[in-house]
């Protein structure tokens, strides 16, 4: 074959190949863009940050959403914890009146309040205090002791013979992997939260539960971080990935409920029956999921933070459809 003709054929083939590749990339990009669709599913009605595990929530109109949960100023979700003298966690399951305690931060100070107690203030940062080795759901984690005054305040408030201490999880400390999350998301870590950094629940789901009870319950009882309105009951169960503002959340698992739901957030009294028994009557897991949830009824969804950012009340919630 003539060398010149061969060269022309090769050039033509290369140009044709390059054109086809460009077309393929264009079509591929177009296809990839079409595979991700934002579908409006609701609106953020409340943002609730719980600085002290098992204590009162702080209601916010705006919050940062970081890898370990909601953040506002010095306050991060479930970053303070009540422990026994030997470092074992204490929650509302053992001490129901903890739900009436309020921990907030103001001007670099922690403010601790409770019924019939004088407000206690102490610095957020106390670098000279001891670091305690603590146990949270069988996992080891550290916490900075918040001092003797905080310990006396809690011990007096809880009216027990044993001594209680308050610890604070600091940024340089090693976070923990919850047992439930270790296999699903091995890279995922939390401070003192039960399982996941963000819990999402809809108003409609709470209303549905209330319709089955003698007395209405409120979202406070279930301690979510993000409350969603303008959706159907339990619709949140199907949102595998959501976008709110510039934040992306990835669903990890449902929230299995325990005896803590029977603590009234208004009185701090535990009845050990409702609404847990009613939830068990219609919110059990599938038989194939019993190894994960056991007999716990499911209410609310736990998410990990895929993309950090700012959340605001009124933000539209989109599910990612692919």
DRENGULUM-29770 format. One record per residue (C-alpha): residue number from 1; residue in three letters; x, y, z. Coordinates in nm, 2 decimals. Layout:
% DRENGULUM-29770
r n NUM	res ALA	xx X	yy Y	zz Z
...
//
This chain:
% DRENGULUM-29770
r n 1	res UNK	xx 0.00	yy 0.00	zz 0.00
r n 2	res UNK	xx 0.12	yy 0.36	zz -0.08
r n 3	res UNK	xx 0.29	yy 0.51	zz 0.23
r n 4	res UNK	xx 0.11	yy 0.84	zz 0.17
r n 5	res UNK	xx -0.23	yy 0.67	zz 0.15
r n 6	res UNK	xx -0.15	yy 0.47	zz 0.47
r n 7	res UNK	xx -0.07	yy 0.79	zz 0.66
r n 8	res UNK	xx -0.39	yy 0.95	zz 0.54
r n 9	res UNK	xx -0.59	yy 0.65	zz 0.65
r n 10	res UNK	xx -0.43	yy 0.65	zz 1.00
r n 11	res UNK	xx -0.49	yy 1.02	zz 1.04
r n 12	res UNK	xx -0.85	yy 0.98	zz 0.94
r n 13	res UNK	xx -0.89	yy 0.69	zz 1.18
r n 14	res UNK	xx -0.73	yy 0.89	zz 1.47
r n 15	res UNK	xx -0.96	yy 1.18	zz 1.40
r n 16	res UNK	xx -1.26	yy 0.96	zz 1.38
r n 17	res UNK	xx -1.16	yy 0.78	zz 1.70
r n 18	res UNK	xx -1.10	yy 1.12	zz 1.88
r n 19	res UNK	xx -1.44	yy 1.24	zz 1.76
r n 20	res UNK	xx -1.61	yy 0.93	zz 1.89
r n 21	res UNK	xx -1.43	yy 0.95	zz 2.22
r n 22	res UNK	xx -1.54	yy 1.32	zz 2.26
r n 23	res UNK	xx -1.89	yy 1.23	zz 2.17
r n 24	res UNK	xx -1.88	yy 0.94	zz 2.42
r n 25	res UNK	xx -1.75	yy 1.16	zz 2.70
r n 26	res UNK	xx -2.02	yy 1.42	zz 2.62
r n 27	res UNK	xx -2.30	yy 1.16	zz 2.63
r n 28	res UNK	xx -2.14	yy 0.99	zz 2.93
r n 29	res UNK	xx -2.13	yy 1.33	zz 3.12
r n 30	res UNK	xx -2.49	yy 1.40	zz 3.02
r n 31	res UNK	xx -2.60	yy 1.06	zz 3.13
r n 32	res UNK	xx -2.41	yy 1.09	zz 3.46
r n 33	res UNK	xx -2.58	yy 1.43	zz 3.53
r n 34	res UNK	xx -2.92	yy 1.28	zz 3.46
r n 35	res UNK	xx -2.86	yy 0.99	zz 3.70
r n 36	res UNK	xx -2.86	yy 1.23	zz 4.00
r n 37	res UNK	xx -3.19	yy 1.41	zz 4.06
r n 38	res UNK	xx -3.29	yy 1.63	zz 4.35
r n 39	res UNK	xx -3.65	yy 1.56	zz 4.46
r n 40	res UNK	xx -3.81	yy 1.79	zz 4.71
r n 41	res UNK	xx -3.94	yy 1.59	zz 5.01
r n 42	res UNK	xx -3.99	yy 1.84	zz 5.30
r n 43	res UNK	xx -3.87	yy 2.14	zz 5.49
r n 44	res UNK	xx -3.66	yy 2.18	zz 5.80
r n 45	res UNK	xx -3.89	yy 2.29	zz 6.09
r n 46	res UNK	xx -3.65	yy 2.25	zz 6.38
r n 47	res UNK	xx -3.28	yy 2.22	zz 6.45
r n 48	res UNK	xx -3.20	yy 2.07	zz 6.79
r n 49	res UNK	xx -2.86	yy 2.05	zz 6.94
r n 50	res UNK	xx -2.80	yy 1.84	zz 7.26
r n 51	res UNK	xx -2.47	yy 1.96	zz 7.41
r n 52	res UNK	xx -2.50	yy 1.73	zz 7.72
r n 53	res UNK	xx -2.60	yy 1.37	zz 7.65
r n 54	res UNK	xx -2.96	yy 1.30	zz 7.78
r n 55	res UNK	xx -3.01	yy 1.67	zz 7.88
r n 56	res UNK	xx -3.23	yy 1.94	zz 7.72
r n 57	res UNK	xx -3.19	yy 2.04	zz 7.36
r n 58	res UNK	xx -3.09	yy 2.38	zz 7.24
r n 59	res UNK	xx -3.33	yy 2.50	zz 6.96
r n 60	res UNK	xx -3.15	yy 2.68	zz 6.68
r n 61	res UNK	xx -3.25	yy 2.87	zz 6.37
r n 62	res UNK	xx -2.90	yy 2.80	zz 6.21
r n 63	res UNK	xx -2.62	yy 2.56	zz 6.28
r n 64	res UNK	xx -2.31	yy 2.42	zz 6.13
r n 65	res UNK	xx -2.32	yy 2.05	zz 6.03
r n 66	res UNK	xx -1.98	yy 1.90	zz 6.08
r n 67	res UNK	xx -1.86	yy 1.54	zz 6.06
r n 68	res UNK	xx -1.95	yy 1.47	zz 6.43
r n 69	res UNK	xx -2.29	yy 1.64	zz 6.42
r n 70	res UNK	xx -2.45	yy 1.98	zz 6.48
r n 71	res UNK	xx -2.23	yy 2.27	zz 6.60
r n 72	res UNK	xx -2.31	yy 2.62	zz 6.72
r n 73	res UNK	xx -2.02	yy 2.83	zz 6.87
r n 74	res UNK	xx -1.86	yy 2.62	zz 7.15
r n 75	res UNK	xx -2.15	yy 2.38	zz 7.16
r n 76	res UNK	xx -2.13	yy 2.05	zz 6.97
r n 77	res UNK	xx -2.39	yy 1.78	zz 6.98
r n 78	res UNK	xx -2.34	yy 1.52	zz 7.26
r n 79	res UNK	xx -1.99	yy 1.65	zz 7.35
r n 80	res UNK	xx -2.06	yy 1.67	zz 7.73
r n 81	res UNK	xx -2.13	yy 1.36	zz 7.93
r n 82	res UNK	xx -2.22	yy 1.27	zz 8.29
r n 83	res UNK	xx -2.02	yy 0.98	zz 8.42
r n 84	res UNK	xx -1.97	yy 0.79	zz 8.75
r n 85	res UNK	xx -1.64	yy 0.83	zz 8.94
r n 86	res UNK	xx -1.49	yy 0.54	zz 8.75
r n 87	res UNK	xx -1.59	yy 0.68	zz 8.41
r n 88	res UNK	xx -1.90	yy 0.48	zz 8.31
r n 89	res UNK	xx -2.16	yy 0.69	zz 8.13
r n 90	res UNK	xx -2.48	yy 0.80	zz 8.30
r n 91	res UNK	xx -2.78	yy 0.87	zz 8.08
r n 92	res UNK	xx -3.15	yy 0.94	zz 8.12
r n 93	res UNK	xx -3.21	yy 0.56	zz 8.11
r n 94	res UNK	xx -3.06	yy 0.54	zz 8.46
r n 95	res UNK	xx -3.12	yy 0.90	zz 8.58
r n 96	res UNK	xx -3.44	yy 1.03	zz 8.41
r n 97	res UNK	xx -3.42	yy 1.38	zz 8.57
r n 98	res UNK	xx -3.12	yy 1.45	zz 8.35
r n 99	res UNK	xx -3.37	yy 1.55	zz 8.08
r n 100	res UNK	xx -3.45	yy 1.86	zz 8.28
r n 101	res UNK	xx -3.09	yy 1.98	zz 8.29
r n 102	res UNK	xx -2.97	yy 2.25	zz 8.05
r n 103	res UNK	xx -2.61	yy 2.30	zz 7.93
r n 104	res UNK	xx -2.54	yy 2.60	zz 7.71
r n 105	res UNK	xx -2.23	yy 2.81	zz 7.63
r n 106	res UNK	xx -2.19	yy 3.18	zz 7.66
r n 107	res UNK	xx -1.88	yy 3.40	zz 7.63
r n 108	res UNK	xx -1.64	yy 3.10	zz 7.67
r n 109	res UNK	xx -1.83	yy 2.98	zz 7.97
r n 110	res UNK	xx -2.04	yy 2.67	zz 8.02
r n 111	res UNK	xx -2.38	yy 2.74	zz 8.19
r n 112	res UNK	xx -2.54	yy 2.46	zz 8.38
r n 113	res UNK	xx -2.90	yy 2.49	zz 8.49
r n 114	res UNK	xx -3.16	yy 2.26	zz 8.65
r n 115	res UNK	xx -3.49	yy 2.28	zz 8.85
r n 116	res UNK	xx -3.44	yy 2.42	zz 9.20
r n 117	res UNK	xx -3.06	yy 2.46	zz 9.13
r n 118	res UNK	xx -2.85	yy 2.78	zz 9.11
r n 119	res UNK	xx -2.69	yy 2.83	zz 8.78
r n 120	res UNK	xx -2.33	yy 2.71	zz 8.76
r n 121	res UNK	xx -2.07	yy 2.87	zz 8.53
r n 122	res UNK	xx -1.73	yy 2.75	zz 8.45
r n 123	res UNK	xx -1.48	yy 2.79	zz 8.15
r n 124	res UNK	xx -1.54	yy 2.58	zz 7.84
r n 125	res UNK	xx -1.16	yy 2.52	zz 7.82
r n 126	res UNK	xx -0.99	yy 2.39	zz 8.14
r n 127	res UNK	xx -0.66	yy 2.25	zz 8.01
r n 128	res UNK	xx -0.52	yy 2.19	zz 8.36
r n 129	res UNK	xx -0.80	yy 1.95	zz 8.46
r n 130	res UNK	xx -0.76	yy 1.57	zz 8.45
r n 131	res UNK	xx -0.85	yy 1.37	zz 8.14
r n 132	res UNK	xx -1.08	yy 1.08	zz 8.24
r n 133	res UNK	xx -1.09	yy 0.74	zz 8.06
r n 134	res UNK	xx -1.46	yy 0.68	zz 8.01
r n 135	res UNK	xx -1.68	yy 0.39	zz 7.88
r n 136	res UNK	xx -1.97	yy 0.46	zz 7.64
r n 137	res UNK	xx -2.17	yy 0.15	zz 7.53
r n 138	res UNK	xx -1.87	yy -0.07	zz 7.59
r n 139	res UNK	xx -1.62	yy 0.15	zz 7.40
r n 140	res UNK	xx -1.33	yy 0.35	zz 7.55
r n 141	res UNK	xx -1.33	yy 0.72	zz 7.50
r n 142	res UNK	xx -1.17	yy 1.01	zz 7.69
r n 143	res UNK	xx -1.32	yy 1.32	zz 7.84
r n 144	res UNK	xx -1.18	yy 1.63	zz 8.01
r n 145	res UNK	xx -1.31	yy 1.65	zz 8.37
r n 146	res UNK	xx -1.51	yy 1.97	zz 8.42
r n 147	res UNK	xx -1.40	yy 2.02	zz 8.78
r n 148	res UNK	xx -1.52	yy 1.97	zz 9.14
r n 149	res UNK	xx -1.79	yy 2.23	zz 9.13
r n 150	res UNK	xx -1.96	yy 2.07	zz 8.83
r n 151	res UNK	xx -1.93	yy 1.73	zz 9.01
r n 152	res UNK	xx -2.09	yy 1.86	zz 9.33
r n 153	res UNK	xx -2.37	yy 2.04	zz 9.13
r n 154	res UNK	xx -2.47	yy 1.71	zz 8.95
r n 155	res UNK	xx -2.44	yy 1.50	zz 9.26
r n 156	res UNK	xx -2.66	yy 1.73	zz 9.45
r n 157	res UNK	xx -2.91	yy 1.76	zz 9.17
r n 158	res UNK	xx -2.94	yy 1.39	zz 9.11
r n 159	res UNK	xx -2.98	yy 1.32	zz 9.48
r n 160	res UNK	xx -2.79	yy 0.99	zz 9.48
r n 161	res UNK	xx -2.54	yy 0.86	zz 9.73
r n 162	res UNK	xx -2.28	yy 0.81	zz 9.45
r n 163	res UNK	xx -2.07	yy 1.08	zz 9.30
r n 164	res UNK	xx -2.12	yy 1.20	zz 8.95
r n 165	res UNK	xx -1.87	yy 1.39	zz 8.72
r n 166	res UNK	xx -1.91	yy 1.59	zz 8.41
r n 167	res UNK	xx -1.66	yy 1.54	zz 8.12
r n 168	res UNK	xx -1.61	yy 1.73	zz 7.79
r n 169	res UNK	xx -1.49	yy 1.57	zz 7.47
r n 170	res UNK	xx -1.23	yy 1.80	zz 7.31
r n 171	res UNK	xx -1.12	yy 1.82	zz 6.94
r n 172	res UNK	xx -0.78	yy 1.66	zz 7.00
r n 173	res UNK	xx -0.93	yy 1.35	zz 7.16
r n 174	res UNK	xx -0.98	yy 1.03	zz 6.97
r n 175	res UNK	xx -1.35	yy 0.98	zz 6.87
r n 176	res UNK	xx -1.51	yy 0.64	zz 6.89
r n 177	res UNK	xx -1.67	yy 0.40	zz 6.65
r n 178	res UNK	xx -2.00	yy 0.27	zz 6.76
r n 179	res UNK	xx -2.04	yy -0.11	zz 6.75
r n 180	res UNK	xx -2.34	yy -0.08	zz 6.52
r n 181	res UNK	xx -2.15	yy 0.14	zz 6.27
r n 182	res UNK	xx -1.82	yy -0.05	zz 6.27
r n 183	res UNK	xx -1.91	yy -0.28	zz 5.98
r n 184	res UNK	xx -2.14	yy -0.04	zz 5.78
r n 185	res UNK	xx -1.92	yy 0.27	zz 5.80
r n 186	res UNK	xx -1.58	yy 0.18	zz 5.95
r n 187	res UNK	xx -1.44	yy 0.53	zz 5.89
r n 188	res UNK	xx -1.73	yy 0.69	zz 6.07
r n 189	res UNK	xx -1.67	yy 0.82	zz 6.43
r n 190	res UNK	xx -1.87	yy 1.00	zz 6.70
r n 191	res UNK	xx -1.81	yy 1.15	zz 7.04
r n 192	res UNK	xx -2.08	yy 1.05	zz 7.30
r n 193	res UNK	xx -2.37	yy 1.00	zz 7.06
r n 194	res UNK	xx -2.53	yy 0.65	zz 7.07
r n 195	res UNK	xx -2.46	yy 0.56	zz 6.70
r n 196	res UNK	xx -2.47	yy 0.83	zz 6.44
r n 197	res UNK	xx -2.38	yy 1.20	zz 6.44
r n 198	res UNK	xx -2.72	yy 1.32	zz 6.30
r n 199	res UNK	xx -3.07	yy 1.19	zz 6.36
r n 200	res UNK	xx -3.36	yy 1.30	zz 6.14
r n 201	res UNK	xx -3.73	yy 1.27	zz 6.22
r n 202	res UNK	xx -4.05	yy 1.40	zz 6.07
r n 203	res UNK	xx -4.33	yy 1.58	zz 6.24
r n 204	res UNK	xx -4.58	yy 1.36	zz 6.06
r n 205	res UNK	xx -4.42	yy 1.04	zz 6.22
r n 206	res UNK	xx -4.46	yy 1.19	zz 6.57
r n 207	res UNK	xx -4.82	yy 1.29	zz 6.49
r n 208	res UNK	xx -4.89	yy 0.94	zz 6.37
r n 209	res UNK	xx -4.76	yy 0.79	zz 6.69
r n 210	res UNK	xx -4.96	yy 1.04	zz 6.90
r n 211	res UNK	xx -5.28	yy 0.94	zz 6.72
r n 212	res UNK	xx -5.23	yy 0.59	zz 6.87
r n 213	res UNK	xx -5.17	yy 0.71	zz 7.23
r n 214	res UNK	xx -5.39	yy 0.83	zz 7.51
r n 215	res UNK	xx -5.16	yy 1.14	zz 7.54
r n 216	res UNK	xx -4.98	yy 1.32	zz 7.27
r n 217	res UNK	xx -4.60	yy 1.31	zz 7.26
r n 218	res UNK	xx -4.36	yy 1.57	zz 7.11
r n 219	res UNK	xx -4.04	yy 1.55	zz 6.91
r n 220	res UNK	xx -3.84	yy 1.64	zz 7.22
r n 221	res UNK	xx -3.90	yy 1.29	zz 7.36
r n 222	res UNK	xx -3.71	yy 1.13	zz 7.07
r n 223	res UNK	xx -3.41	yy 1.37	zz 7.06
r n 224	res UNK	xx -3.36	yy 1.43	zz 6.69
r n 225	res UNK	xx -3.13	yy 1.69	zz 6.55
r n 226	res UNK	xx -3.32	yy 1.77	zz 6.23
r n 227	res UNK	xx -3.70	yy 1.78	zz 6.23
r n 228	res UNK	xx -3.88	yy 1.77	zz 5.90
r n 229	res UNK	xx -4.22	yy 1.91	zz 5.81
r n 230	res UNK	xx -4.43	yy 1.89	zz 5.49
r n 231	res UNK	xx -4.39	yy 1.52	zz 5.43
r n 232	res UNK	xx -4.59	yy 1.20	zz 5.51
r n 233	res UNK	xx -4.54	yy 0.99	zz 5.82
r n 234	res UNK	xx -4.23	yy 0.77	zz 5.80
r n 235	res UNK	xx -4.14	yy 0.90	zz 5.45
r n 236	res UNK	xx -3.80	yy 0.97	zz 5.60
r n 237	res UNK	xx -3.74	yy 0.59	zz 5.62
r n 238	res UNK	xx -3.68	yy 0.58	zz 5.24
r n 239	res UNK	xx -3.44	yy 0.88	zz 5.20
r n 240	res UNK	xx -3.11	yy 0.71	zz 5.15
r n 241	res UNK	xx -2.93	yy 1.04	zz 5.08
r n 242	res UNK	xx -3.05	yy 1.39	zz 5.14
r n 243	res UNK	xx -2.94	yy 1.74	zz 5.06
r n 244	res UNK	xx -3.03	yy 2.03	zz 5.28
r n 245	res UNK	xx -2.87	yy 2.36	zz 5.18
r n 246	res UNK	xx -2.51	yy 2.27	zz 5.10
r n 247	res UNK	xx -2.51	yy 1.98	zz 5.34
r n 248	res UNK	xx -2.53	yy 1.62	zz 5.23
r n 249	res UNK	xx -2.64	yy 1.34	zz 5.46
r n 250	res UNK	xx -2.61	yy 0.96	zz 5.40
r n 251	res UNK	xx -2.86	yy 0.74	zz 5.58
r n 252	res UNK	xx -2.69	yy 0.47	zz 5.78
r n 253	res UNK	xx -2.97	yy 0.29	zz 5.97
r n 254	res UNK	xx -3.30	yy 0.34	zz 6.15
r n 255	res UNK	xx -3.29	yy 0.45	zz 6.51
r n 256	res UNK	xx -3.38	yy 0.15	zz 6.74
r n 257	res UNK	xx -3.58	yy 0.28	zz 7.04
r n 258	res UNK	xx -3.53	yy 0.19	zz 7.40
r n 259	res UNK	xx -3.67	yy 0.26	zz 7.75
r n 260	res UNK	xx -3.55	yy 0.62	zz 7.73
r n 261	res UNK	xx -3.85	yy 0.71	zz 7.51
r n 262	res UNK	xx -4.07	yy 0.65	zz 7.82
r n 263	res UNK	xx -3.91	yy 0.95	zz 8.00
r n 264	res UNK	xx -4.14	yy 1.25	zz 7.99
r n 265	res UNK	xx -3.92	yy 1.55	zz 7.88
r n 266	res UNK	xx -4.14	yy 1.79	zz 8.07
r n 267	res UNK	xx -4.13	yy 1.62	zz 8.41
r n 268	res UNK	xx -3.83	yy 1.38	zz 8.41
r n 269	res UNK	xx -4.06	yy 1.10	zz 8.51
r n 270	res UNK	xx -4.01	yy 0.75	zz 8.36
r n 271	res UNK	xx -4.32	yy 0.53	zz 8.31
r n 272	res UNK	xx -4.13	yy 0.24	zz 8.15
r n 273	res UNK	xx -4.42	yy 0.16	zz 7.92
r n 274	res UNK	xx -4.54	yy 0.42	zz 7.67
r n 275	res UNK	xx -4.48	yy 0.52	zz 7.40
r n 276	res UNK	xx -4.24	yy 0.23	zz 7.36
r n 277	res UNK	xx -4.50	yy -0.05	zz 7.38
r n 278	res UNK	xx -4.71	yy 0.12	zz 7.11
r n 279	res UNK	xx -4.41	yy 0.17	zz 6.89
r n 280	res UNK	xx -4.34	yy -0.20	zz 6.93
r n 281	res UNK	xx -4.69	yy -0.28	zz 6.80
r n 282	res UNK	xx -4.63	yy -0.14	zz 6.46
r n 283	res UNK	xx -4.27	yy -0.03	zz 6.41
r n 284	res UNK	xx -4.08	yy -0.35	zz 6.43
r n 285	res UNK	xx -3.79	yy -0.42	zz 6.19
r n 286	res UNK	xx -3.80	yy -0.68	zz 5.90
r n 287	res UNK	xx -3.72	yy -1.04	zz 6.01
r n 288	res UNK	xx -3.39	yy -1.01	zz 5.80
r n 289	res UNK	xx -3.28	yy -0.71	zz 6.02
r n 290	res UNK	xx -3.33	yy -0.87	zz 6.36
r n 291	res UNK	xx -2.96	yy -0.93	zz 6.40
r n 292	res UNK	xx -2.92	yy -0.55	zz 6.38
r n 293	res UNK	xx -3.22	yy -0.41	zz 6.58
r n 294	res UNK	xx -3.32	yy -0.71	zz 6.79
r n 295	res UNK	xx -3.67	yy -0.63	zz 6.93
r n 296	res UNK	xx -3.62	yy -0.25	zz 6.93
r n 297	res UNK	xx -3.89	yy -0.06	zz 6.74
r n 298	res UNK	xx -3.77	yy 0.19	zz 6.47
r n 299	res UNK	xx -3.84	yy 0.56	zz 6.49
r n 300	res UNK	xx -3.62	yy 0.82	zz 6.31
r n 301	res UNK	xx -3.32	yy 0.78	zz 6.09
r n 302	res UNK	xx -2.95	yy 0.80	zz 6.17
r n 303	res UNK	xx -2.73	yy 0.97	zz 5.91
r n 304	res UNK	xx -2.36	yy 1.03	zz 5.86
r n 305	res UNK	xx -2.24	yy 1.36	zz 5.72
r n 306	res UNK	xx -2.12	yy 1.32	zz 5.36
r n 307	res UNK	xx -2.07	yy 1.70	zz 5.30
r n 308	res UNK	xx -2.04	yy 1.95	zz 5.58
r n 309	res UNK	xx -2.20	yy 2.30	zz 5.57
r n 310	res UNK	xx -2.47	yy 2.52	zz 5.72
r n 311	res UNK	xx -2.82	yy 2.42	zz 5.80
r n 312	res UNK	xx -3.11	yy 2.66	zz 5.86
r n 313	res UNK	xx -3.47	yy 2.63	zz 5.97
r n 314	res UNK	xx -3.68	yy 2.67	zz 5.65
r n 315	res UNK	xx -3.43	yy 2.49	zz 5.43
r n 316	res UNK	xx -3.59	yy 2.27	zz 5.17
r n 317	res UNK	xx -3.50	yy 1.90	zz 5.21
r n 318	res UNK	xx -3.42	yy 1.71	zz 4.89
r n 319	res UNK	xx -3.37	yy 1.34	zz 4.85
r n 320	res UNK	xx -3.11	yy 1.23	zz 4.60
r n 321	res UNK	xx -3.27	yy 1.01	zz 4.33
r n 322	res UNK	xx -3.04	yy 0.81	zz 4.10
//
